[in-house]
Amino acid sequence: MIGSDVMRGYNDLMILSLLAQEDSYGYEISKKIRKKSDDTYIMKETTLYSAFTRLEKTGCIESYSGTETNGKQRTYYRITDAGRALFQQKCGEWSLVKTVVDKFIHSV
């Protein structure tokens, strides 16, 4: 299992990646992250919703009401143009981070 401190800087990247594919809601995004990571990373609910709040405040995602489940209205999220730009920026950042860390790992 990967610790949340290692993944902290990349939670937004993962969320934006999924929303770039399709609009979704919190629980579904959480399940997709877990599945895509082969159960090696489980994003806590508080972490997920903190990211939603942060991304919405910065204009990277928008929320809207969707279908009801068991009488409760679901909140869906969609990526914006600003979110797509941030996603591209974070992808470039990840590539650079990976290159730097690999230099240390492969030098041992």
C-alpha positions in Angstrom: 0.0 0.0 0.0 1.3 3.5 -0.9 1.2 6.1 1.8 -0.9 9.2 1.3 2.2 11.4 2.0 3.9 10.1 -1.1 0.8 10.6 -3.3 -0.3 14.0 -1.8 1.1 16.1 -4.6 -0.6 13.9 -7.3 -4.1 13.5 -6.0 -5.3 16.4 -8.2 -3.6 14.8 -11.3 -5.4 11.6 -10.7 -8.8 13.2 -10.2 -8.4 15.5 -13.3 -7.2 12.5 -15.3 -10.5 10.6 -14.5 -12.7 13.7 -15.1 -11.0 14.3 -18.4 -12.4 11.0 -19.5 -16.0 11.6 -18.2 -18.0 13.5 -15.6 -18.3 11.5 -12.3 -19.1 11.7 -8.6 -17.0 11.2 -5.5 -17.6 7.5 -4.7 -17.1 6.5 -8.3 -13.9 8.4 -8.6 -12.6 6.8 -5.4 -13.4 3.4 -6.7 -11.7 4.1 -10.0 -8.5 5.3 -8.3 -8.4 2.2 -6.1 -9.0 -0.1 -9.1 -6.6 1.7 -11.4 -3.9 1.5 -8.8 -4.5 -2.3 -8.3 -5.6 -1.5 -4.7 -2.2 -0.1 -3.9 -3.6 3.4 -3.3 -6.9 4.2 -1.5 -7.7 7.9 -1.4 -9.4 8.8 1.8 -12.8 10.4 1.5 -11.6 13.6 3.3 -8.7 13.8 0.9 -10.9 13.4 -2.1 -13.5 16.0 -1.0 -10.7 18.5 0.0 -9.3 18.1 -3.5 -12.8 18.7 -5.0 -13.1 21.9 -2.9 -9.7 23.1 -3.9 -10.1 22.3 -7.6 -13.5 23.9 -7.7 -12.3 27.1 -6.0 -9.5 27.4 -8.5 -11.9 26.9 -11.4 -10.5 23.6 -12.5 -13.7 21.6 -12.0 -17.4 22.4 -11.7 -20.0 20.6 -9.7 -23.6 19.9 -10.6 -26.5 17.9 -9.3 -27.1 14.6 -11.0 -29.3 11.5 -10.6 -30.7 10.5 -7.3 -29.6 7.4 -5.4 -31.7 6.1 -2.5 -33.4 9.5 -2.3 -30.2 11.5 -2.2 -29.1 13.8 -5.0 -25.6 13.0 -6.2 -23.0 15.8 -6.9 -21.2 15.2 -10.1 -18.0 16.9 -11.2 -16.7 17.9 -14.6 -13.3 19.3 -15.7 -13.0 22.8 -17.1 -10.5 24.3 -19.6 -8.5 25.5 -16.6 -8.5 22.0 -15.2 -7.3 20.6 -18.5 -4.4 23.1 -18.5 -3.5 22.1 -14.9 -3.7 18.5 -15.9 -1.1 19.1 -18.7 1.1 21.1 -16.3 1.0 18.3 -13.7 1.8 15.6 -16.3 4.9 17.6 -17.2 5.8 18.1 -13.6 5.4 14.3 -12.9 7.7 13.5 -15.8 10.4 15.8 -14.4 10.0 14.4 -10.9 10.2 10.8 -12.2 13.4 11.6 -14.1 15.1 13.2 -11.1 14.1 10.4 -8.7 15.1 7.7 -11.2 18.6 9.2 -11.3 19.0 8.6 -7.6 17.4 5.2 -7.6 19.5 3.9 -10.5 22.7 5.2 -9.2 22.8 2.9 -6.2 
